[in-house]
Amino acid sequence: MSFSSRLLDWYRLYGRHDLPWQKNSSLYRTWVSEIMLQQTQVATVIPYFKKFMQRFPDVSTLAQASQDDVMLYWAGLGYYSRARNLHKAARTIAEKHEGEFPQSYDDALALPGIGPSTAGAILAQALGQRHAILDGNVKRVLARYQVIEGWYGHSSVEKQLWSWAEKYTPDQDVADYTQAIMDLGATVCTRASAKCDICPLMEECQAYHSDRVAELPTRKPKKSLPVKEKRLLIIRNEKGAYLMEKRPPAGIWGGLWSLPELAMDQPVDETVCQSWQLTVNDYSDLPVFRHTFSHFHLDITPCEVDIVAVKQSIAELEHYRWFRDISQLALAAPVSAIFKKVNDNL
């Protein structure tokens, strides 16, 4: 029995068939789900996907929405460039593809935020087109099955993996096969505690027979993450409004709303006066907490700032605005955590 046949037989019995994007399946729903699932687990994605579909049920609605609105429904899911690219791609589809997600692999690949594996996964699952995929779960399955050594961030290793992915992708039942190999990696051939005894590929898996499952795939060479420090200012005026900063499109928390930030060595009262023409009565630091990004740790010190009455108007503050109701803002996750702590203490 072939690799794909064993996998398909397993999937029909044990695979995931009731995921929300599998219901009323379409190119649009599959596309959104695949973008959300990049570097994010299914259980985390499901509630976000449902809310996103309620607000943006089709390409046209997404294309016409503001970026702030899109980011609001993405806030907390992380890797925010995905949301910005999804929004850009929707507008491209509206302008160049008559509002329909393209059915051509090359056209799909040309859209912002879509790489070879994502393009293949969308078209394979939604249309049954034969395209190989190579997400993290598939890489792990193939690296173990074929004993492919070396970190797959290296081009030579990734090239080998693509070669096997292409070889094993069947000509029939491609949609089921694509979901099957992702499901196997997510639920059976997991990073830790792989369930080899129930794996349909166990008999031919080279890593299993050489007792190398735990060491494959080769891990990324470890680097100690640098630690950065920031002070986030909780500035509230006499009307109960908070001063918020709109983050630039690129960089951390791109396009989200955040609290104004200072370097730890910047004097709070002087900087607040110079930057926002506000007079500080007093300020106090709250306990430090750590937020970890993929490439560094950020130690955040929330700082409550008591100011005198505000005289200037909102329009005078570039990239900054006063908000009494922050519930409709797309906030960076640490900022949401800060407001929760502040509100809990009121």
N, C-alpha and C positions, 0 to 999 in steps of 0.2 A: 504493500500500500504506500502511496506517495506521501510526501510531507504535507501537501495541501489537503489530501483526502483525510488523513488522520486528524488534521486540525479542524476541518469542516465537520467531521463526525462528532468530535468533541464539542464544537460550538453549538451544534443543533441541540445537544443535551444540556450543556452547562454554561453556555455563553450568555451574555447580557442582551436581552431582547426587548426590554421595556424602558430604555432610556428615553428621556423626553424628546430628544431630537430624532429618535427613530420613529416617533409617532407623527403622522402627517408629514413624512419626510419630503424635503425639497432641497434644492441647491442652496437656497438662502439659509435655511435652518441648519443644514449640514456645515455650511461655511462658518456661521457664527459659532457653532459648537466646537469646530476644529480650532478656531482661533482661541477660544476660551480654554480649551484643553491643552494648549501649549504650556508645558511646565507647570500644569495645575491638575490635581486629581479630580476624578469624576465626581466624587461626593461633594467636593467644594464647589464645583461648577454648576451642578444641577439647580440650586435655588437662584443663582445669578441668571442662568439661561432662561428660566421660567419668567422671571421679572422682566428681563430684557425683551423677550418675545411679546410680552403683554404690551410693553411700551413701544417697541419697534417691530411690528409684525411683518414688515416687508422692507425691501431695499429702498423704496421710495420714501417711506417714513423715516428711515435711518438717514438717508441722504439729506433730507430737508431739516433734520434736527440740528440744534446748535451743539457745538462741542461740549459746552458746559452740561447740557442735558445728557449727552452720551456718557460723559465722565461720571455723572451722578449715579448712573445705573451700573457703572463698572467699579466704582469706589469700593475698595476692600479686596478686590480680586487680584490686584498687583500687576506688575509688568505693564504699566500703563501705555507704553508705546503700542501695545496690541490694540487698545481701544482707539487711539488716534489713527492708526493705520486702517482699522476697520471702517472708521468714519470716512477717511479719505477714499478708500476703495469703493464705498457705497456711492460717493459722489462721482467717482470715475465711471462706475457701472451705469449710473443715471445718465451721464453725459455721453458715453461712448458705446454703451451696449443696450440702449433703450430700456434701462431699468431691470434687465434680467442678467443674473450671474452668468458669465460666459461658459459655454460648454466645451470650448477648446482649451486644451492643456496649456498651450503657449499664452493664450489670452488670460487665463486664470493666474498663471505664474507671473505675469506682468503687473498684477495688482499689488498695491502696497501691503506688506505684511504677510505675503504668501510665498513660501519657498517650495522646492520640488516635492517634499514629502506631503506638505499640506495640500498643494494643488492636486497631487495624486489621490490623497485620501478623500477629498471632497468629490471629485469626479467618479472615483470608484464606488463610493458608498451611495451617492445620490443617483448616479446614472449607470452604474455597472461597467464603466469603462475600465479597461485593463491598464492599471498603473501600479507600479511598485511603490511601497511607502517605507519610511525609515524613521519613525519617531523613537523616543527613548525606550519604550517597551519592546519594539521590534528589534532594535539594536541589541538589547540584552538577550532576547531569545536566540538570535542568530549567532551572537558572540559565543554563547555557551554551546549551542548545537554543533557549531563548526570549530570550536576552540580557536577563535580569532583573538590573538593577543595584541596588546597595545591599547592605549587610550584612544577612543574613537573621535576625539577632537583632532587627531592627526589625519591629514588628508589620505595617506596611504591606507590607514585602517578603515576609514569611512568608505573608500573606494571598494575595498573588499566586501564590506557589508552591503553596499548597494548592489554589487554583483550577485551576491546570494539572494538578496531580496527580490531582484529581478527574476532570477532563476526559479524561485519557489512560487512566485505569483501565478496562479492558474489562469487559464483562458476563460473558464466558466466560474460562475458563483463568486465573482470578484468582490462584490459588496460584502457578502458574508465572510469571505476569507480575510478581507481587510479588518473587519471588526473582530474576527476570531483571533488573529495574531496579536492584536492590541489587547484583547481581553486576556489572552494567555499570559502575556507579560505583566499585566496589571493584577491578576488574581492568582496565578499559579507560579510562573517563573519570575517571582518577585526578587528585589534586590537582596533582602534578608529573609531567611527562613523559606527558601523556595520549596514548594510542595511537589517534589519530584515523583513521589509515589502515586500521584494522581495525574501526572502529566502525560498527554497522549503522544508526546515525542520522546519519552524516556528511553525506549528501546534503542533508538539510533543517536541519542544525544552523546556527543563525545565528551563533554564536560562531566556528565553524570558517570560515565564508565571510567573516566580517569580521575574521579574524585576531585574535580576542580571547579565545581559549581560555585563555591563560596568565593573563589578568587577571580572569577570572571563575571562580567567584563572588567578589564583592567581599569582601576580607578584613576581619576584625574590626579596628577601630581599635586600634593597638598601644598598650599601656601598659607602662611599665617595672615589672617585678614587684618589690615590696619584699623586703628580706632580713631574716629573723628568725634569732635564734641561741638554741640550747638546749644544755644539757649533759645527757646521758643517763647515769645512774649504773649501773655494773655492780657491784652489791653482792652478794658471795657469803659465806655463813656457813661455819662450821667443818665443817658436814655436807655442804658442796658444793652447797647450795641457793641459788638466786638470788632476790632480792627483786623481785617483779613487780607492776606496777600495772594494774588493770582500768580501761581508759579509759571515760569516760562514754558513753552511747548516742549523743549528738550530738557534732558537731565532728570534728576530724581523728582518724583511726584509731578512730572510734566503735565501741565494743563489743569492741575487740581488747585483747590484752595487750601492754604496753609496759614499758620500763624506767622507773624513777622519773626525773623530770626537774627540773632547776633552771634558773633564769635564770643567764646567764654571770656576773653580778655578785654572785650569792649565794655566801657562803662555804660550801664543801663540808662541812667538819667540823662547824661550828655548826649548819647547816641539817639535816644528817643526824641529829644528836643531838636537835634540837628536834622534827623531824617524825616520826622513827621510833624515838627513844630508843636509838640505836645510838652506840657510841663508835668514832671513827675513829682507827686507828693511822697510816695514811698513805693518800695517793691520788695518782694520776697520770693526766694527760690523754693520750688517744690522738690520732692525726691527725684533723683536722676533715674531714668530707665533706659534700657538699650533696645534699639531697633536694628536688626541685621539685614543688610542688603547682600546681593550675591558677591560683591567685591569689597565691602568694608562694613565694620560695625559703626553705628552712630549712637553715641551717648547723648541723650536729650535731657536738658534741664528745663522744665517748664518754669516760667517766672510770671507771677501775678504782679501787674503794674497798676498802681493807683494814680490816676491823673486828675488834673483840674479840668473844669468844664471845657469842652471842645468848641472852638470858634470857627474853624475853617469848614468849608463844605466838602462833601464827598468828592465832588468833581475835581477838587484841587489835588487829589492824591492819585498819582499815576501808579497803576498796578495794585492799588490798595483801595478797599472800600469798607464801610461800616455796615455790619449786618446784625439785626436784632434776632432774626430767625435763621439759624445755620442749618436747619434740618433739610433744606433743599439744596445745600451746597455739596459738591463732590469733594470730600475731604480726604486728605492723606490719612492712612490708618492710624499712625501715631497721634495725629491731631484729634481724631475721633476719640481715641483713648484718653487724651488729656481732658477734653470737654466732659467725658463721662465721669472722670475723677473729680473734676471741679463741681459738676452738678450734684454728684453724690455727697459732696461736702457742704453744699448750700443748706 
